[in-house]
Amino acid sequence: MKNMDWFHSLNSPFLAPPDWVFTPVWIILYAMLAVSFFLFIRGGLNKGKKIALLFFFMQLLLNFSWVCAFFGMQNILFALIILMFMWLFTLITLILFVIYSKAAALLLVPYFIWISFAFYLNFGYLVLN
């Protein structure tokens, strides 16, 4: 795959995990996001929950946009900017989810930690390349 050849040609930051780590981590995180979503919408929606879901779906859209920017466009700076907004929207989502469902919010914590780590990695790739 051309995009992975590009990625493998980059200088990696310290603590960059091996490629095989990413697939299982993302599968687990996406599963946790799905469970969090279903726990959150359980019991119906009100105006506050709808606002929280707007942030949830915006961070998810930013997540997919990051992949396009980083691997598709091979634009590390643009990907980092997207990741900043993704981090912020995820933090807001987490805070809003706590109001309605602590369990749903707790399921977002590992995702938030992982994208914080992804920010470090993305910044590292930007600086080193």
C-alpha positions in Angstrom: 0.0 0.0 0.0 1.4 3.3 -1.1 0.3 5.3 2.0 1.8 2.8 4.3 5.1 3.0 2.4 5.0 6.7 3.0 4.3 6.2 6.7 7.1 3.7 7.1 9.5 6.1 5.5 8.9 8.6 8.3 11.1 9.1 11.3 9.0 7.8 14.3 8.8 9.5 17.6 9.9 7.8 20.8 7.2 5.5 22.2 5.7 4.9 18.7 4.1 1.5 19.0 4.6 -1.2 16.3 2.0 -1.4 13.5 0.3 -4.5 14.8 -0.9 -2.6 17.9 -3.1 -0.2 16.1 -5.7 -2.6 14.7 -6.7 -4.3 18.0 -6.6 -1.0 19.9 -8.9 0.7 17.4 -11.3 -2.3 17.3 -11.6 -2.2 21.1 -12.0 1.6 21.2 -14.6 1.6 18.5 -16.5 -1.1 20.3 -16.3 1.0 23.5 -17.6 4.0 21.6 -20.5 2.0 20.3 -21.4 0.7 23.8 -21.0 4.2 25.2 -23.4 5.6 22.6 -26.0 2.9 23.3 -25.8 3.5 27.0 -26.1 7.2 26.5 -29.2 7.1 24.3 -30.9 4.5 26.5 -33.9 6.1 28.1 -34.6 8.6 25.4 -33.2 12.0 24.3 -33.7 15.5 25.5 -32.2 18.7 24.4 -29.1 18.3 26.5 -28.5 14.8 25.3 -28.9 15.9 21.7 -26.2 18.6 22.2 -23.9 15.9 23.7 -24.5 13.6 20.7 -23.7 16.5 18.3 -20.2 16.7 19.9 -20.0 12.9 19.9 -20.6 12.7 16.2 -18.4 15.7 15.4 -15.4 14.1 17.2 -16.2 10.9 15.3 -16.2 12.8 12.0 -12.9 14.4 12.9 -11.5 11.0 13.7 -12.2 9.8 10.2 -11.0 13.1 8.8 -7.7 12.6 10.6 -7.1 9.4 8.8 -7.8 11.1 5.4 -5.5 14.0 6.3 -2.6 11.9 7.7 -2.6 8.9 5.4 -4.6 10.0 2.4 -3.2 13.5 2.0 0.0 12.8 3.8 -0.3 16.2 5.5 1.0 15.8 9.0 0.3 19.4 10.0 -3.3 19.4 8.8 -3.8 16.0 10.6 -2.5 17.6 13.8 -4.9 20.5 13.6 -7.8 18.0 13.1 -6.5 16.1 16.0 -6.6 19.2 18.2 -10.2 19.7 17.5 -10.9 16.0 17.9 -9.3 16.1 21.3 -11.3 19.1 22.3 -14.6 17.8 21.0 -14.0 14.4 22.8 -13.3 16.2 26.0 -16.5 18.2 25.7 -18.4 15.0 24.9 -16.9 13.3 27.9 -18.0 16.1 30.2 -21.5 16.2 28.7 -21.9 12.4 28.9 -21.0 12.5 32.6 -24.1 14.6 33.3 -26.4 11.9 31.8 -24.6 8.6 32.1 -21.4 8.0 34.1 -21.0 4.5 32.6 -21.2 6.0 29.0 -18.6 8.6 30.0 -16.2 6.1 31.6 -16.2 4.1 28.3 -14.9 7.2 26.6 -11.9 7.6 28.9 -9.6 5.0 27.2 -10.5 6.6 23.8 -9.6 10.1 25.2 -6.3 8.8 26.5 -5.5 7.1 23.2 -6.2 10.2 21.2 -4.1 12.2 23.6 -1.3 9.7 22.9 -2.1 10.1 19.2 -1.6 13.8 19.5 1.9 13.2 21.0 2.7 10.8 18.1 1.3 13.2 15.4 3.3 16.1 16.9 6.4 13.9 17.0 6.0 12.9 13.3 5.6 16.6 12.4 8.7 17.6 14.3 10.8 14.7 13.1 9.8 14.9 9.5 
